[in-house]
Amino acid sequence: MLWTYCKNIFGKYAFRKYNENRRRGPINKALFESWSYIFSRMPDDELEILTERKQQLLERFQEEQQNVDYINALKSGDQYSVMRRIEMTRNVVREIL
């Protein structure tokens, strides 16, 4: 079920960094971890709202990918970075809901 929401929202960009030209990179483990963690703790009704607002979510997420703090949190695997990127991703979701 979780994969279905990711696919419906992100399509071919699921768990990938992408730029303003929509050029996508390879699957990113840190993004997979962040989005999977957040989506797995959300009720279906909120996931449905995100699906309906997917364009807003994609645009806001694209903005977040330009944030130096977010970029640095994605690069590192230490506990602080993991918690930081999850919290930053969670904040993106909250803005859309």
Residue pairs with C-beta under 8 A, 6 or more apart in sequence:
1 44
2 36
2 39
2 40
5 39
5 47
5 50
5 51
6 14
6 15
6 35
6 36
6 39
7 14
8 51
8 54
9 50
9 51
9 54
9 57
9 58
10 16
10 35
10 54
10 58
12 24
13 22
13 24
13 58
14 27
14 35
15 27
15 28
15 31
15 32
15 35
16 24
16 25
16 26
16 27
16 28
16 31
17 24
17 25
17 28
17 31
17 65
17 74
18 24
18 25
18 62
18 65
19 62
19 65
20 62
28 74
30 73
30 74
30 75
30 77
30 82
30 85
31 74
33 82
33 86
34 85
34 86
34 89
35 89
37 86
38 86
38 89
38 90
38 93
39 47
42 50
42 93
46 97
49 96
49 97
50 57
50 93
50 96
50 97
53 96
56 96
57 92
57 93
57 96
60 92
60 95
60 96
61 92
64 70
64 88
64 89
64 92
65 71
67 88
69 84
69 88
70 85
70 88
72 81
73 81
73 82
73 84
73 85
73 88
74 81
74 85
75 81
